[in-house]
Every structure is written in structure tokens, then in C-alpha cells.
Amino acid sequence: MHYSADYSTLLDLFIRLVQSQAGKRIESGEAWRNDAQTLSVKLFRHLVSIQTLATGATVEQNHVPTVFFVDHASVKVVARAALETYLVIFYLYGDADRALSEFRHKTWHLGGLVDRQQFHTSTDEHREILVREKQAIDRLKSEIEAEPQFQTYTPKQRAKLLEGDWRVGNGWSDLGVQAGFHEKYFKNIYGYLCGYSHSSYLSALQVGQAQSIEKQQMLTKSILGIGVVIMAHFAFSYTDAFNSAGEVLSANAEAKRIAEKWRFGPEDMAAIYDR
């Protein structure tokens, strides 16, 4: 299938949706919601990079073009990052329970700060940052322990949460199902993308087999399809989280139609995977 036209349409819609929140006043106590915009920018840049890589690259020697290729392997590595970024956005902001969303954000925030405490520092400036962040870690731990959601976890899971394991009890497949993907569909595409990120044998085999530009393009087109599906899901989950973005979606009827077409859910794939 040819995805390029729908990809560009949904990318334009993506920009319009996120821009609808630009300059809006953040209410007191709602600063945590601003990370939805930062994550959206991260996702957007991944999606643009996928599109850019899909056009191919030329390498010159002595100012003469000598090599042209479509780097389908890198497309898949970036696609995995895009998919994970969308899952984090949905996990943090896709639930109607605002208290649960804020709790999840705190555990995610804690996880990032805990990770950075493990980094080696070589300057006084960086050591001072870690000292300040250690104070933020202690504060976040106290806030998390005081939340009613914390009590829904087992003692072992609570300990993991406080260690920074914000996904405790949830693998990426679990997050994929929560975000509305068919479980088998998600496991298929995510496992495939992870194979390229981890340099599995099959990833090397495909790179070696795809010698022609036509084969490289073929292996890239399917990943553009994954990008289209991600953007379709994003369009609706983002408007659910930010009501004013819904006006933008409604005002772009053709883009909304395309998003609805590609927002595959479990029921849409039951005939393929539930046999």
C-alpha cells in the first residue's frame, strides 16, 4: 500500500493539534500536563525523521555520488522510539481519571530522575544538578507514597515504583493493549522493530538480502504504515486529553476521516488475529 499521502496529511494534522495548545495558560497545579507537549514534540520529530529517512540517502566520494540507499533499518529503529513515545503519552494522559494520570506522571518523573542519579559526572555543575535532583526525588517519593493509587500496588510493586520503575506490572505489550492496539498485532510489530534496535540476526539477514533499492523501499513502506497508525491513534487520544484540540480535529474533516480509517483497534483486527 502507498502511505505517503496519508502520512503527510496526518503529520499536518499532528502539527495543528499540538499547536492548538500553544500559549494557553497553565492552571495552578497543572504544570505536569505540560509534559504532554514535550512528549508530543519528541513524537513529532521521530515521525518526521521516519519520513525523511524513507526518501533515501546519497553518499559522495570525491564529490561524486557513488552510493544511494534507503536505510530501512534506521527507519525501524526510529519507528520503535516513536511507538514507545506514543505509548508513554497515552499511559500518562489517556485515562479519564485525572488523579490516576497525575499519579502516573509522578512515577514517570521519579523514574527519569532516578536514572540520572546513576550517571557519572565529571563537573561541579553536573554534580550540583544531581544534588538538587536528589532532593526532588525525596519529595516525589513522599508524594507518591501519600497517594491512594499507591495502595493499589503490592508491597513488592510499591518498592519498585519508589526505585523508579514507573512501568511496574506493565510491559510494553500491556501498554499497547491499554492504548487500543490488538495484542497480537502490537506484539508482531513491536517485536519486529525491537529486532532491528537490538541488531538481531533476522535484522542483519534482511539488510543483507535487500540489495536493490526496490526491496529497500518495500521494507520501508510498511513502517510508514505503522507511523500512520500511530498518528491516527494520537489524533483521538490527544483530543480526548485536551478538549480544545477537538475543535481542530472537527475543523479538518478530511484529515479526521483519514485518522478514523487508520485508527485500528482490536475489533478491526479480530478477523486476522483471533482465529
URSUL-V900713 format. One record per residue. N is the residue number from 1. PSI is psi in whole degrees, -180 to 180 (none if undefined). Layout:
N|PSI ; N|PSI
//
This chain:
1|153 ; 2|119 ; 3|-10 ; 4|-42 ; 5|-47 ; 6|-35 ; 7|-48 ; 8|-39 ; 9|-45 ; 10|-30 ; 11|-40 ; 12|-41 ; 13|-41 ; 14|-48 ; 15|-46 ; 16|-40 ; 17|-48 ; 18|-37 ; 19|-22 ; 20|-19 ; 21|-8 ; 22|131 ; 23|-1 ; 24|142 ; 25|134 ; 26|121 ; 27|156 ; 28|132 ; 29|1 ; 30|12 ; 31|-28 ; 32|-27 ; 33|-18 ; 34|-23 ; 35|-17 ; 36|-36 ; 37|-42 ; 38|-43 ; 39|-36 ; 40|-38 ; 41|-44 ; 42|-48 ; 43|-45 ; 44|-44 ; 45|-37 ; 46|-45 ; 47|-39 ; 48|-40 ; 49|-40 ; 50|-48 ; 51|-41 ; 52|-46 ; 53|-32 ; 54|-18 ; 55|-15 ; 56|167 ; 57|149 ; 58|134 ; 59|135 ; 60|146 ; 61|125 ; 62|40 ; 63|17 ; 64|125 ; 65|123 ; 66|-24 ; 67|129 ; 68|135 ; 69|161 ; 70|115 ; 71|74 ; 72|-26 ; 73|-46 ; 74|-34 ; 75|-42 ; 76|-35 ; 77|-44 ; 78|-36 ; 79|-38 ; 80|-44 ; 81|-40 ; 82|-44 ; 83|-45 ; 84|-39 ; 85|-43 ; 86|-41 ; 87|-38 ; 88|-43 ; 89|-47 ; 90|-43 ; 91|-40 ; 92|-37 ; 93|-1 ; 94|-4 ; 95|140 ; 96|-20 ; 97|101 ; 98|-37 ; 99|-39 ; 100|-41 ; 101|-44 ; 102|-39 ; 103|-46 ; 104|-39 ; 105|-40 ; 106|-41 ; 107|-36 ; 108|-44 ; 109|-48 ; 110|-44 ; 111|-42 ; 112|-42 ; 113|-39 ; 114|-41 ; 115|-43 ; 116|-23 ; 117|-21 ; 118|-11 ; 119|146 ; 120|135 ; 121|145 ; 122|1 ; 123|155 ; 124|-37 ; 125|-45 ; 126|-36 ; 127|-37 ; 128|-37 ; 129|-44 ; 130|-35 ; 131|-45 ; 132|-41 ; 133|-28 ; 134|-36 ; 135|-41 ; 136|-37 ; 137|-46 ; 138|-39 ; 139|-45 ; 140|-40 ; 141|-43 ; 142|-42 ; 143|-42 ; 144|-44 ; 145|-27 ; 146|-9 ; 147|141 ; 148|-30 ; 149|-29 ; 150|-33 ; 151|-13 ; 152|-9 ; 153|157 ; 154|161 ; 155|-40 ; 156|-42 ; 157|-37 ; 158|-43 ; 159|-41 ; 160|-42 ; 161|-45 ; 162|-16 ; 163|-5 ; 164|5 ; 165|81 ; 166|-20 ; 167|13 ; 168|129 ; 169|-5 ; 170|117 ; 171|176 ; 172|-33 ; 173|-38 ; 174|-43 ; 175|-35 ; 176|-43 ; 177|-43 ; 178|-33 ; 179|-1 ; 180|12 ; 181|150 ; 182|136 ; 183|-47 ; 184|-39 ; 185|-47 ; 186|-46 ; 187|-37 ; 188|-54 ; 189|-38 ; 190|-42 ; 191|-39 ; 192|-45 ; 193|-38 ; 194|-35 ; 195|-39 ; 196|-38 ; 197|-32 ; 198|8 ; 199|50 ; 200|164 ; 201|-42 ; 202|-33 ; 203|-42 ; 204|-38 ; 205|-46 ; 206|-39 ; 207|-42 ; 208|-35 ; 209|-30 ; 210|72 ; 211|-33 ; 212|154 ; 213|-37 ; 214|-43 ; 215|-38 ; 216|-40 ; 217|-39 ; 218|-43 ; 219|-16 ; 220|-37 ; 221|-40 ; 222|-31 ; 223|-34 ; 224|-34 ; 225|-39 ; 226|-40 ; 227|-39 ; 228|-44 ; 229|-43 ; 230|-48 ; 231|-35 ; 232|-45 ; 233|-42 ; 234|-42 ; 235|-40 ; 236|-37 ; 237|-33 ; 238|-41 ; 239|-27 ; 240|-37 ; 241|-32 ; 242|101 ; 243|-39 ; 244|-24 ; 245|-23 ; 246|-32 ; 247|-37 ; 248|-43 ; 249|-44 ; 250|-31 ; 251|-13 ; 252|75 ; 253|-43 ; 254|-43 ; 255|-38 ; 256|-40 ; 257|-43 ; 258|-40 ; 259|-42 ; 260|-36 ; 261|-38 ; 262|1 ; 263|75 ; 264|132 ; 265|178 ; 266|-40 ; 267|-29 ; 268|-25 ; 269|5 ; 270|-40 ; 271|-27 ; 272|-45 ; 273|-21 ; 274|55 ; 275|none
//
